[in-house]
Amino acid sequence: MPFVEFIAGHRLPETVAYQPDGQTTLLELARLEELPLHWRCGLGTCGTCAVRLTLIAGTAQPLSNKERNVLTHHAKPLQPLADGSQWRLSCSYVLDGADLRAAWE
């Protein structure tokens, strides 16, 4: 079963298995698990829910134009970082069966 490893600041990582349904976002999974992932709009416009996402196994989803614009507006690099993670909006990232690591402060 696919999973997401959530790393929130100085808390211990929490690994959550999920069933891909083509609708559930990374933000929704974090909220269901009562994890402290900050968010404001949930619509992919405010940028509050940005996380550093690392693909562990599976295929990465491409950035949408909307997500690209919001990340650029908030000065988040669009290219992968040195550790292999990439800034993504958790409210826009639909869980599709990939194993992921999501980190935020």
N, C-alpha and C positions, 0 to 999 in steps of 0.2 A: 504494500500500500504506500502511495506517495506520502511525503512528509514535508513539513516546514520546521526548521530550527529557528526559533525566535531568540534574538539576543538583544535585550533592552538594557542599555547602560551597564551598570555594575551588577545586575541581577544574574543569577545562574541561567544558562540557556534552557529553554523549554522546547521540547520536540513534540510536535502535534501532527498526527496522521490525519489525512483528509481523504474524502471520496470526491474525485473530480466530477462536477456536474455541469461544467460549461458556464456557470453563472457566479459562483462564489468567488469573491475577491480576497486577496491577501488581508485587507483591512477587515472584512467581515469575519474571517477566521480568527484573527487576533481579538476582535471584540467578543466573539463567542467564547473564547478562552479567557476573557477578562484580563488581557495583557495591556500594559500601559502604553499603547501606541497612540500618540497624539493625532488628532484629526479635527477638522472643523466642518468642511462642507460635504465630504464624501462623494463629490462629483468630479474630482480631477481638475479643479480650478484654483484652489487656494495654495496647494503645495505643502500643507502642514503635515501630511502623512508620508512624506518622502522617507524612504529607507534605502540602505545599501543592500542590494539583493545579489546573492551569489548563487549561481546555478551549480548544483551538486551533480545532478543526473537529469537527463532529458533534454529538451530543446527550449532555448530561450525565446520568449516572445519579443517581437520587434517593438520599438517605441512608436506610439502613435504620434501624429503631428501635434495633437493637443497636449499630450504628456511631454513631448519635446519642448513645446513653447513654455509650459509651466516650469519645467526644470531649468530652462535657460533664464527665465525671468527671476528665478530664485538663486541664480549663480551656481547651480549644480552641474558639474561636468557631465557631458553626454557620453563620453568614451569610458570604457572600463577603467577602474582604478588599479593601482599597482597590485593590490591583493586579489584582483579578479572580480571584485564586486562592481556593481553599476547602480547609480542612483535611479530609483523608480518610484512611482506613486503607488502606494499600496492599495488605494481605492480603485485604481485603474487596472491592476494586474489580476486577471482572472486565473484562478488555479486550474491547470490543465493536465495534471499528472506528473509534473516535474518535481524532483526533490530540490528544495531551496533552503537557503539561509537568509534571513532578514534581520538586519541589525540597525539600531538607531540609538540615539543618546537619550 
